Amino acid sequence: MFVCSPLENMNKHTEQRDIKRARDLAGDIIMLKMTRFYAADFLDTAKKQAAYITAALKTGDADFVRDSLGIVAKARGMSQVAKTADLNRESLYKALSETGNPEFSTVMRVIRALGLTLAARPAETKRTPRKRRAA
């Protein structure tokens, strides 16, 4: 195992030694082939897509909701979603991008184009314990 010397104790000798150790150990490193995780690949059914968007909505995080709509739109095919929503494909990509800030009307058009609806229900409230009266 390679451990660098603490900076306060480092001098030219220990620095050279640590560099030599690192070079010696480099031959033992195994390179792993990594693939990029693409959530849209796993959202292959309407049920999974709806569950994903629902989970995003439950968080109350607007960025997560925007991102989830974009991922599901990509899973369905952005061009088809844009066409069904009567939106320009490039505008839809921009609205649902990391820096996008879609108008609520755009969000609703995308929701409808995905064959989904939004519903409201009472939020779960946390019960606060009642204070006991002193006897």
BELVENTA-V634155 format. One record per pair of residues at least 4 apart in sequence whose C-alpha atoms are under 8 Angstrom apart, sorted by the first residue. I is the first residue (numbers start at 1). GAP is how many residues later the second one is. Records with the same first field share a line. If there is no record, write none. Layout:
I->GAP ; GAP
This chain:
2->16 ; 19 ; 20 ; 23
3->15
4->14
5->4 ; 5 ; 9 ; 10 ; 13
6->4
10->4 ; 5
11->4
12->4
13->4
14->4
15->4
16->4
17->4
18->4
19->4
20->4
21->4
22->4
23->4
24->4
25->4
38->4
39->4 ; 32
40->4 ; 31 ; 32 ; 34 ; 35
41->34
43->5 ; 6 ; 29 ; 32
44->4 ; 5 ; 31
45->4
46->4
47->4
48->4
49->4 ; 23
50->4 ; 66
51->4
52->4 ; 16
53->4 ; 12 ; 15 ; 16
54->4
55->4
56->4 ; 5 ; 8 ; 9 ; 12
57->4 ; 5 ; 7 ; 8
59->5
60->5
61->4
62->4
63->4 ; 35
64->4
65->4
66->4 ; 30 ; 31 ; 35 ; 36
67->4 ; 29 ; 30 ; 31
68->4
69->4 ; 27 ; 41 ; 42
70->4 ; 23 ; 26 ; 27
71->4
72->4
73->4 ; 5 ; 8 ; 37 ; 41
74->4
76->4 ; 5
77->4
78->4 ; 11 ; 14 ; 15
79->4 ; 10
80->4
81->4 ; 29 ; 32 ; 33
82->4 ; 5 ; 6 ; 7 ; 10 ; 28 ; 31
83->4 ; 5 ; 6
84->29
85->24 ; 25 ; 27 ; 28
86->23
87->4 ; 5
88->4
89->4
90->4
91->4
92->4
93->4
94->5 ; 6
95->4 ; 5 ; 6 ; 7
96->4 ; 5 ; 6
102->4 ; 5
103->4
104->4
105->4
106->4
107->4
108->4
109->4
110->4
111->4 ; 5 ; 6 ; 7
112->4 ; 5
